Amino acid sequence: MRLFLALAFIGKWLARQRKPEVWAALAGGQRERLEAVGVTPPAPALSRSPGTT
């Protein structure tokens, strides 16, 4: 049970780190360390042109 709770916590933490506003607020060294262990920055949001659905 403790392992499950730890993994759930890590999952929530990881999801938060990948939010664009959180990622942008991280220091350069923090981003480098996350990328070194395979955590990638969030993909840029796709912008829609006016008139498309």
PDB file of N, CA, C and O in Angstrom:
ATOM      1  N   MET A   1       0.824  -1.195   0.000  1.00  0.00           N
ATOM      2  CA  MET A   1       0.000   0.000   0.000  1.00  0.00           C
ATOM      3  C   MET A   1       0.869   1.261   0.000  1.00  0.00           C
ATOM      4  O   MET A   1       0.549   2.227  -0.692  1.00  0.00           O
ATOM      5  N   ARG A   2       1.957   1.263   0.763  1.00  0.00           N
ATOM      6  CA  ARG A   2       2.819   2.448   0.812  1.00  0.00           C
ATOM      7  C   ARG A   2       3.453   2.723  -0.544  1.00  0.00           C
ATOM      8  O   ARG A   2       3.596   3.876  -0.952  1.00  0.00           O
ATOM      9  N   LEU A   3       3.829   1.654  -1.235  1.00  0.00           N
ATOM     10  CA  LEU A   3       4.429   1.835  -2.560  1.00  0.00           C
ATOM     11  C   LEU A   3       3.429   2.484  -3.503  1.00  0.00           C
ATOM     12  O   LEU A   3       3.791   3.376  -4.272  1.00  0.00           O
ATOM     13  N   PHE A   4       2.175   2.046  -3.452  1.00  0.00           N
ATOM     14  CA  PHE A   4       1.143   2.627  -4.300  1.00  0.00           C
ATOM     15  C   PHE A   4       0.991   4.117  -4.010  1.00  0.00           C
ATOM     16  O   PHE A   4       0.901   4.926  -4.934  1.00  0.00           O
ATOM     17  N   LEU A   5       0.962   4.476  -2.738  1.00  0.00           N
ATOM     18  CA  LEU A   5       0.810   5.891  -2.375  1.00  0.00           C
ATOM     19  C   LEU A   5       2.007   6.705  -2.841  1.00  0.00           C
ATOM     20  O   LEU A   5       1.853   7.832  -3.311  1.00  0.00           O
ATOM     21  N   ALA A   6       3.201   6.131  -2.712  1.00  0.00           N
ATOM     22  CA  ALA A   6       4.401   6.838  -3.167  1.00  0.00           C
ATOM     23  C   ALA A   6       4.354   7.037  -4.670  1.00  0.00           C
ATOM     24  O   ALA A   6       4.686   8.117  -5.160  1.00  0.00           O
ATOM     25  N   LEU A   7       3.947   6.015  -5.411  1.00  0.00           N
ATOM     26  CA  LEU A   7       3.871   6.142  -6.869  1.00  0.00           C
ATOM     27  C   LEU A   7       2.797   7.137  -7.288  1.00  0.00           C
ATOM     28  O   LEU A   7       2.975   7.874  -8.258  1.00  0.00           O
ATOM     29  N   ALA A   8       1.685   7.163  -6.563  1.00  0.00           N
ATOM     30  CA  ALA A   8       0.624   8.133  -6.867  1.00  0.00           C
ATOM     31  C   ALA A   8       1.138   9.554  -6.639  1.00  0.00           C
ATOM     32  O   ALA A   8       0.860  10.453  -7.433  1.00  0.00           O
ATOM     33  N   PHE A   9       1.885   9.753  -5.556  1.00  0.00           N
ATOM     34  CA  PHE A   9       2.447  11.070  -5.263  1.00  0.00           C
ATOM     35  C   PHE A   9       3.414  11.488  -6.364  1.00  0.00           C
ATOM     36  O   PHE A   9       3.368  12.623  -6.838  1.00  0.00           O
ATOM     37  N   ILE A  10       4.289  10.574  -6.769  1.00  0.00           N
ATOM     38  CA  ILE A  10       5.261  10.875  -7.821  1.00  0.00           C
ATOM     39  C   ILE A  10       4.545  11.208  -9.127  1.00  0.00           C
ATOM     40  O   ILE A  10       4.953  12.122  -9.844  1.00  0.00           O
ATOM     41  N   GLY A  11       3.489  10.478  -9.437  1.00  0.00           N
ATOM     42  CA  GLY A  11       2.728  10.744 -10.653  1.00  0.00           C
ATOM     43  C   GLY A  11       2.117  12.141 -10.656  1.00  0.00           C
ATOM     44  O   GLY A  11       2.164  12.845 -11.665  1.00  0.00           O
ATOM     45  N   LYS A  12       1.547  12.536  -9.526  1.00  0.00           N
ATOM     46  CA  LYS A  12       0.961  13.882  -9.419  1.00  0.00           C
ATOM     47  C   LYS A  12       2.046  14.949  -9.519  1.00  0.00           C
ATOM     48  O   LYS A  12       1.874  15.966 -10.192  1.00  0.00           O
ATOM     49  N   TRP A  13       3.169  14.703  -8.837  1.00  0.00           N
ATOM     50  CA  TRP A  13       4.280  15.658  -8.870  1.00  0.00           C
ATOM     51  C   TRP A  13       4.800  15.811 -10.298  1.00  0.00           C
ATOM     52  O   TRP A  13       5.044  16.926 -10.759  1.00  0.00           O
ATOM     53  N   LEU A  14       4.968  14.696 -10.987  1.00  0.00           N
ATOM     54  CA  LEU A  14       5.482  14.720 -12.347  1.00  0.00           C
ATOM     55  C   LEU A  14       4.529  15.459 -13.285  1.00  0.00           C
ATOM     56  O   LEU A  14       4.967  16.251 -14.120  1.00  0.00           O
ATOM     57  N   ALA A  15       3.241  15.202 -13.150  1.00  0.00           N
ATOM     58  CA  ALA A  15       2.258  15.895 -13.986  1.00  0.00           C
ATOM     59  C   ALA A  15       2.327  17.402 -13.753  1.00  0.00           C
ATOM     60  O   ALA A  15       2.208  18.185 -14.695  1.00  0.00           O
ATOM     61  N   ARG A  16       2.516  17.803 -12.507  1.00  0.00           N
ATOM     62  CA  ARG A  16       2.612  19.234 -12.207  1.00  0.00           C
ATOM     63  C   ARG A  16       3.864  19.843 -12.826  1.00  0.00           C
ATOM     64  O   ARG A  16       3.805  20.949 -13.363  1.00  0.00           O
ATOM     65  N   GLN A  17       4.991  19.148 -12.762  1.00  0.00           N
ATOM     66  CA  GLN A  17       6.230  19.678 -13.317  1.00  0.00           C
ATOM     67  C   GLN A  17       6.135  19.899 -14.820  1.00  0.00           C
ATOM     68  O   GLN A  17       6.818  20.768 -15.362  1.00  0.00           O
ATOM     69  N   ARG A  18       5.301  19.128 -15.492  1.00  0.00           N
ATOM     70  CA  ARG A  18       5.200  19.220 -16.943  1.00  0.00           C
ATOM     71  C   ARG A  18       4.196  20.276 -17.407  1.00  0.00           C
ATOM     72  O   ARG A  18       4.042  20.478 -18.611  1.00  0.00           O
ATOM     73  N   LYS A  19       3.514  20.950 -16.489  1.00  0.00           N
ATOM     74  CA  LYS A  19       2.623  22.047 -16.887  1.00  0.00           C
ATOM     75  C   LYS A  19       3.491  23.184 -17.410  1.00  0.00           C
ATOM     76  O   LYS A  19       4.531  23.482 -16.821  1.00  0.00           O
ATOM     77  N   PRO A  20       3.086  23.825 -18.505  1.00  0.00           N
ATOM     78  CA  PRO A  20       3.924  24.877 -19.111  1.00  0.00           C
ATOM     79  C   PRO A  20       4.324  25.981 -18.135  1.00  0.00           C
ATOM     80  O   PRO A  20       5.472  26.424 -18.151  1.00  0.00           O
ATOM     81  N   GLU A  21       3.403  26.431 -17.291  1.00  0.00           N
ATOM     82  CA  GLU A  21       3.729  27.534 -16.387  1.00  0.00           C
ATOM     83  C   GLU A  21       4.702  27.085 -15.287  1.00  0.00           C
ATOM     84  O   GLU A  21       5.526  27.879 -14.834  1.00  0.00           O
ATOM     85  N   VAL A  22       4.613  25.830 -14.858  1.00  0.00           N
ATOM     86  CA  VAL A  22       5.537  25.321 -13.840  1.00  0.00           C
ATOM     87  C   VAL A  22       6.905  25.086 -14.468  1.00  0.00           C
ATOM     88  O   VAL A  22       7.930  25.447 -13.890  1.00  0.00           O
ATOM     89  N   TRP A  23       6.918  24.478 -15.657  1.00  0.00           N
ATOM     90  CA  TRP A  23       8.187  24.208 -16.341  1.00  0.00           C
ATOM     91  C   TRP A  23       8.952  25.512 -16.568  1.00  0.00           C
ATOM     92  O   TRP A  23      10.164  25.566 -16.363  1.00  0.00           O
ATOM     93  N   ALA A  24       8.245  26.558 -16.990  1.00  0.00           N
ATOM     94  CA  ALA A  24       8.884  27.847 -17.260  1.00  0.00           C
ATOM     95  C   ALA A  24       9.451  28.466 -15.984  1.00  0.00           C
ATOM     96  O   ALA A  24      10.431  29.209 -16.043  1.00  0.00           O
ATOM     97  N   ALA A  25       8.844  28.168 -14.825  1.00  0.00           N
ATOM     98  CA  ALA A  25       9.292  28.747 -13.569  1.00  0.00           C
ATOM     99  C   ALA A  25      10.480  27.993 -12.963  1.00  0.00           C
ATOM    100  O   ALA A  25      11.108  28.492 -12.029  1.00  0.00           O
ATOM    101  N   LEU A  26      10.795  26.811 -13.474  1.00  0.00           N
ATOM    102  CA  LEU A  26      11.925  26.051 -12.944  1.00  0.00           C
ATOM    103  C   LEU A  26      13.236  26.732 -13.310  1.00  0.00           C
ATOM    104  O   LEU A  26      13.339  27.376 -14.354  1.00  0.00           O
ATOM    105  N   ALA A  27      14.223  26.590 -12.460  1.00  0.00           N
ATOM    106  CA  ALA A  27      15.561  27.102 -12.769  1.00  0.00           C
ATOM    107  C   ALA A  27      16.168  26.215 -13.853  1.00  0.00           C
ATOM    108  O   ALA A  27      15.785  25.055 -14.003  1.00  0.00           O
ATOM    109  N   GLY A  28      17.110  26.767 -14.602  1.00  0.00           N
ATOM    110  CA  GLY A  28      17.740  26.022 -15.686  1.00  0.00           C
ATOM    111  C   GLY A  28      18.311  24.692 -15.229  1.00  0.00           C
ATOM    112  O   GLY A  28      18.163  23.685 -15.921  1.00  0.00           O
ATOM    113  N   GLY A  29      18.959  24.673 -14.080  1.00  0.00           N
ATOM    114  CA  GLY A  29      19.539  23.437 -13.557  1.00  0.00           C
ATOM    115  C   GLY A  29      18.481  22.402 -13.223  1.00  0.00           C
ATOM    116  O   GLY A  29      18.709  21.203 -13.389  1.00  0.00           O
ATOM    117  N   GLN A  30      17.318  22.857 -12.748  1.00  0.00           N
ATOM    118  CA  GLN A  30      16.227  21.933 -12.443  1.00  0.00           C
ATOM    119  C   GLN A  30      15.710  21.284 -13.725  1.00  0.00           C
ATOM    120  O   GLN A  30      15.475  20.077 -13.775  1.00  0.00           O
ATOM    121  N   ARG A  31      15.539  22.109 -14.762  1.00  0.00           N
ATOM    122  CA  ARG A  31      15.074  21.558 -16.049  1.00  0.00           C
ATOM    123  C   ARG A  31      16.091  20.560 -16.598  1.00  0.00           C
ATOM    124  O   ARG A  31      15.718  19.506 -17.113  1.00  0.00           O
ATOM    125  N   GLU A  32      17.375  20.894 -16.486  1.00  0.00           N
ATOM    126  CA  GLU A  32      18.418  19.991 -16.979  1.00  0.00           C
ATOM    127  C   GLU A  32      18.382  18.655 -16.255  1.00  0.00           C
ATOM    128  O   GLU A  32      18.505  17.602 -16.882  1.00  0.00           O
ATOM    129  N   ARG A  33      18.214  18.692 -14.943  1.00  0.00           N
ATOM    130  CA  ARG A  33      18.172  17.436 -14.172  1.00  0.00           C
ATOM    131  C   ARG A  33      16.942  16.615 -14.528  1.00  0.00           C
ATOM    132  O   ARG A  33      17.028  15.392 -14.640  1.00  0.00           O
ATOM    133  N   LEU A  34      15.806  17.268 -14.706  1.00  0.00           N
ATOM    134  CA  LEU A  34      14.599  16.533 -15.098  1.00  0.00           C
ATOM    135  C   LEU A  34      14.778  15.912 -16.478  1.00  0.00           C
ATOM    136  O   LEU A  34      14.409  14.756 -16.691  1.00  0.00           O
ATOM    137  N   GLU A  35      15.339  16.668 -17.415  1.00  0.00           N
ATOM    138  CA  GLU A  35      15.561  16.134 -18.759  1.00  0.00           C
ATOM    139  C   GLU A  35      16.563  14.982 -18.738  1.00  0.00           C
ATOM    140  O   GLU A  35      16.449  14.052 -19.538  1.00  0.00           O
ATOM    141  N   ALA A  36      17.539  15.030 -17.839  1.00  0.00           N
ATOM    142  CA  ALA A  36      18.538  13.967 -17.734  1.00  0.00           C
ATOM    143  C   ALA A  36      17.919  12.637 -17.326  1.00  0.00           C
ATOM    144  O   ALA A  36      18.444  11.580 -17.676  1.00  0.00           O
ATOM    145  N   VAL A  37      16.809  12.673 -16.590  1.00  0.00           N
ATOM    146  CA  VAL A  37      16.140  11.432 -16.183  1.00  0.00           C
ATOM    147  C   VAL A  37      14.929  11.121 -17.059  1.00  0.00           C
ATOM    148  O   VAL A  37      14.124  10.251 -16.728  1.00  0.00           O
ATOM    149  N   GLY A  38      14.803  11.839 -18.183  1.00  0.00           N
ATOM    150  CA  GLY A  38      13.761  11.514 -19.156  1.00  0.00           C
ATOM    151  C   GLY A  38      12.480  12.309 -19.073  1.00  0.00           C
ATOM    152  O   GLY A  38      11.533  12.025 -19.806  1.00  0.00           O
ATOM    153  N   VAL A  39      12.424  13.304 -18.196  1.00  0.00           N
ATOM    154  CA  VAL A  39      11.235  14.154 -18.111  1.00  0.00           C
ATOM    155  C   VAL A  39      11.386  15.235 -19.164  1.00  0.00           C
ATOM    156  O   VAL A  39      12.348  16.002 -19.141  1.00  0.00           O
ATOM    157  N   THR A  40      10.450  15.297 -20.075  1.00  0.00           N
ATOM    158  CA  THR A  40      10.542  16.254 -21.178  1.00  0.00           C
ATOM    159  C   THR A  40       9.646  17.460 -20.920  1.00  0.00           C
ATOM    160  O   THR A  40       8.653  17.365 -20.199  1.00  0.00           O
ATOM    161  N   PRO A  41      10.005  18.592 -21.513  1.00  0.00           N
ATOM    162  CA  PRO A  41       9.147  19.765 -21.361  1.00  0.00           C
ATOM    163  C   PRO A  41       7.815  19.529 -22.061  1.00  0.00           C
ATOM    164  O   PRO A  41       7.723  18.698 -22.964  1.00  0.00           O
ATOM    165  N   PRO A  42       6.792  20.253 -21.649  1.00  0.00           N
ATOM    166  CA  PRO A  42       5.495  20.087 -22.295  1.00  0.00           C
ATOM    167  C   PRO A  42       5.560  20.522 -23.752  1.00  0.00           C
ATOM    168  O   PRO A  42       6.300  21.437 -24.111  1.00  0.00           O
ATOM    169  N   ALA A  43       4.780  19.857 -24.575  1.00  0.00           N
ATOM    170  CA  ALA A  43       4.709  20.232 -25.989  1.00  0.00           C
ATOM    171  C   ALA A  43       4.031  21.590 -26.099  1.00  0.00           C
ATOM    172  O   ALA A  43       3.101  21.879 -25.347  1.00  0.00           O
ATOM    173  N   PRO A  44       4.487  22.426 -27.028  1.00  0.00           N
ATOM    174  CA  PRO A  44       3.837  23.727 -27.189  1.00  0.00           C
ATOM    175  C   PRO A  44       2.386  23.548 -27.626  1.00  0.00           C
ATOM    176  O   PRO A  44       2.053  22.647 -28.395  1.00  0.00           O
ATOM    177  N   ALA A  45       1.546  24.423 -27.119  1.00  0.00           N
ATOM    178  CA  ALA A  45       0.127  24.357 -27.475  1.00  0.00           C
ATOM    179  C   ALA A  45      -0.042  24.719 -28.945  1.00  0.00           C
ATOM    180  O   ALA A  45       0.604  25.633 -29.456  1.00  0.00           O
ATOM    181  N   LEU A  46      -0.913  23.991 -29.602  1.00  0.00           N
ATOM    182  CA  LEU A  46      -1.191  24.290 -31.006  1.00  0.00           C
ATOM    183  C   LEU A  46      -2.159  25.454 -31.074  1.00  0.00           C
ATOM    184  O   LEU A  46      -3.206  25.441 -30.426  1.00  0.00           O
ATOM    185  N   SER A  47      -1.814  26.443 -31.845  1.00  0.00           N
ATOM    186  CA  SER A  47      -2.723  27.578 -31.986  1.00  0.00           C
ATOM    187  C   SER A  47      -3.566  27.370 -33.230  1.00  0.00           C
ATOM    188  O   SER A  47      -3.101  26.863 -34.251  1.00  0.00           O
ATOM    189  N   ARG A  48      -4.788  27.770 -33.114  1.00  0.00           N
ATOM    190  CA  ARG A  48      -5.714  27.642 -34.241  1.00  0.00           C
ATOM    191  C   ARG A  48      -5.818  28.973 -34.958  1.00  0.00           C
ATOM    192  O   ARG A  48      -5.823  30.034 -34.334  1.00  0.00           O
ATOM    193  N   SER A  49      -5.901  28.905 -36.262  1.00  0.00           N
ATOM    194  CA  SER A  49      -6.108  30.149 -36.999  1.00  0.00           C
ATOM    195  C   SER A  49      -7.588  30.492 -36.974  1.00  0.00           C
ATOM    196  O   SER A  49      -8.442  29.609 -36.900  1.00  0.00           O
ATOM    197  N   PRO A  50      -7.878  31.772 -37.035  1.00  0.00           N
ATOM    198  CA  PRO A  50      -9.285  32.182 -37.021  1.00  0.00           C
ATOM    199  C   PRO A  50     -10.034  31.534 -38.184  1.00  0.00           C
ATOM    200  O   PRO A  50      -9.526  31.434 -39.300  1.00  0.00           O
ATOM    201  N   GLY A  51     -11.244  31.104 -37.888  1.00  0.00           N
ATOM    202  CA  GLY A  51     -12.068  30.518 -38.942  1.00  0.00           C
ATOM    203  C   GLY A  51     -11.941  29.020 -39.081  1.00  0.00           C
ATOM    204  O   GLY A  51     -12.637  28.429 -39.906  1.00  0.00           O
ATOM    205  N   THR A  52     -11.070  28.372 -38.296  1.00  0.00           N
ATOM    206  CA  THR A  52     -10.966  26.913 -38.383  1.00  0.00           C
ATOM    207  C   THR A  52     -11.676  26.285 -37.201  1.00  0.00           C
ATOM    208  O   THR A  52     -11.812  26.898 -36.142  1.00  0.00           O
ATOM    209  N   THR A  53     -12.124  25.067 -37.391  1.00  0.00           N
ATOM    210  CA  THR A  53     -12.827  24.380 -36.301  1.00  0.00           C
ATOM    211  C   THR A  53     -12.073  23.160 -35.890  1.00  0.00           C
ATOM    212  O   THR A  53     -12.502  22.444 -34.986  1.00  0.00           O
TER     213      THR A  53
END
